[in-house]
Amino acid sequence: QVQLVESGGGLVQPGGSLRLSCAASGFPLHYYAIGWFRQAPGKEREGVSCIDSSDGSTYYADSVKGRFTISRDNAKNTVYLQMNSLKPEDTAVYYCAAGSTYYYCSDVNAYSRSDYWGQGTQVTVSS
């Protein structure tokens, strides 16, 4: 089985925190760059964050910079997205995806060019 499974979503109040997990099975996650994407109701899918497979460089959308942190645990074959100071506009379905190209994290079409992707986890920020 080859898959990515997101977890950790839920309902939080504005200003709250969540940690999303992206767990890989069937392939070595440390060989891949991992991106987090989200799609809010009525909006297009957008890239949120990405972590490189080679040097561990991280990237963030301007809208989440300073609030979100991406990291990986190779021993657990898992990538995390720590989300702090959540805002209602962060409400979306969050997806993770894995890419093998060196330019994956800088590719605006990364999601469609991913090798693997998950089914998403719902994040709702509301009072």
C-alpha positions as CSV (number, residue, x, y, z in Angstrom):
1,Q,0.0,0.0,0.0
2,V,1.2,3.4,-0.9
3,Q,-0.6,6.3,0.7
4,L,-0.5,9.5,2.6
5,V,-3.0,10.0,5.5
6,E,-3.7,13.4,7.1
7,S,-4.9,13.7,10.6
8,G,-5.2,16.2,13.4
9,G,-7.9,18.5,12.0
10,G,-10.9,19.6,14.0
11,L,-12.8,22.6,15.3
12,V,-10.8,25.3,17.2
13,Q,-11.5,28.8,18.3
14,P,-9.8,31.8,16.7
15,G,-6.3,32.1,18.3
16,G,-6.1,28.4,19.0
17,S,-3.7,25.8,17.7
18,L,-3.7,22.5,15.9
19,R,-1.0,20.1,14.7
20,L,-1.7,18.3,11.5
21,S,0.1,15.1,10.7
22,C,0.9,13.6,7.3
23,A,1.8,10.0,7.7
24,A,3.3,8.0,4.8
25,S,3.1,4.3,4.2
26,G,4.6,2.2,1.4
27,F,7.4,4.6,0.6
28,P,10.2,6.4,2.3
29,L,9.0,9.9,3.1
30,H,12.4,11.3,3.7
31,Y,13.2,11.0,0.0
32,Y,10.4,13.4,-0.9
33,A,9.5,17.0,-0.5
34,I,6.2,17.4,1.3
35,G,3.8,20.2,0.7
36,W,0.7,21.2,2.6
37,F,-2.2,22.6,0.7
38,R,-5.7,23.8,1.6
39,Q,-8.9,24.5,-0.1
40,A,-11.6,26.7,1.5
41,P,-15.2,26.7,0.5
42,G,-15.7,28.5,-2.7
43,K,-12.0,29.1,-3.2
44,E,-9.2,27.5,-5.2
45,R,-6.7,25.2,-3.7
46,E,-3.6,27.0,-2.5
47,G,-0.2,26.0,-1.2
48,V,0.4,26.6,2.5
49,S,3.8,25.2,3.3
50,C,6.5,22.9,2.1
51,I,9.6,21.2,3.4
52,D,12.4,20.1,1.2
53,S,13.7,16.6,1.1
54,S,17.4,17.4,0.7
55,D,18.4,20.2,3.0
56,G,15.2,20.5,5.0
57,S,14.4,24.1,3.9
58,T,10.9,25.2,4.7
59,Y,8.6,27.5,2.8
60,Y,5.4,29.3,3.8
61,A,2.6,31.2,2.2
62,D,2.6,34.8,3.3
63,S,-0.8,34.3,4.8
64,V,0.5,31.8,7.3
65,K,4.1,32.9,7.8
66,G,5.0,33.3,11.4
67,R,2.0,31.3,12.5
68,F,2.6,27.9,11.0
69,T,5.6,25.6,11.2
70,I,6.3,22.6,9.1
71,S,8.6,19.8,10.3
72,R,9.4,16.1,9.6
73,D,10.1,13.1,11.7
74,N,11.9,10.6,9.5
75,A,11.7,7.9,12.1
76,K,8.0,8.1,12.1
77,N,7.8,8.7,8.3
78,T,5.6,11.7,9.2
79,V,5.5,15.4,8.4
80,Y,3.7,17.8,10.7
81,L,2.1,21.2,10.3
82,Q,1.9,23.1,13.6
83,M,-0.7,25.8,13.2
84,N,-0.9,28.6,15.8
85,S,-2.9,31.8,16.1
86,L,-5.5,30.3,13.9
87,K,-7.9,32.6,12.1
88,P,-11.4,32.0,10.6
89,E,-9.8,32.4,7.2
90,D,-7.7,29.3,7.9
91,T,-10.8,27.2,7.7
92,A,-10.3,24.7,4.9
93,V,-9.6,21.1,4.0
94,Y,-5.9,20.5,4.4
95,Y,-4.0,18.1,2.2
96,C,-0.5,16.9,2.1
97,A,1.3,15.7,-1.0
98,A,4.7,14.3,-1.8
99,G,6.9,15.3,-4.7
100,S,10.2,13.9,-5.9
101,T,11.5,16.8,-8.0
102,Y,14.1,19.1,-6.6
103,Y,12.0,22.1,-7.4
104,Y,8.8,20.8,-5.9
105,C,8.6,23.4,-3.1
106,S,8.9,26.3,-5.5
107,D,6.5,24.8,-8.1
108,V,3.1,26.7,-8.3
109,N,1.6,23.5,-9.8
110,A,3.2,21.2,-7.2
111,Y,0.0,19.6,-6.1
112,S,-1.0,18.4,-9.6
113,R,2.5,17.1,-10.1
114,S,2.8,15.3,-6.8
115,D,3.6,11.6,-6.7
116,Y,1.4,10.9,-3.8
117,W,-1.4,12.8,-2.0
118,G,-3.8,12.3,0.8
119,Q,-7.6,12.7,1.2
120,G,-7.5,15.7,3.4
121,T,-8.4,16.7,7.0
122,Q,-11.0,19.4,7.8
123,V,-9.8,22.4,9.9
124,T,-12.5,24.7,11.1
125,V,-11.7,27.9,13.0
126,S,-14.8,29.4,14.6
127,S,-16.1,30.7,17.9
